[in-house]
Amino acid sequence: MALVLAGALLLAVSYLTGWTSSNLVLVGGFLLVFVGVILYVVLTKSTEKY
């Protein structure tokens, strides 16, 4: 969940500061959110019994 929060904060801060023309920042924020969601699903599925 921390990666999702970090990605969302990075995207929000970049939007508020007007730094949306940098693809590196936007892709970095997207990747943090995407990897965070994937890891959350994998870890949740691995701890469930069913």
C-alpha angles and dihedrals in degrees: 000000000000092000091053091050092047091050093048091049091048091052093046094048092046090051094047093049093046094243094134096119092075111091091194092063094044094047091044091054092046092050092050091053093043095048090044092054093046092049091047092053093045093048092045092050093047094054096048119093096214 
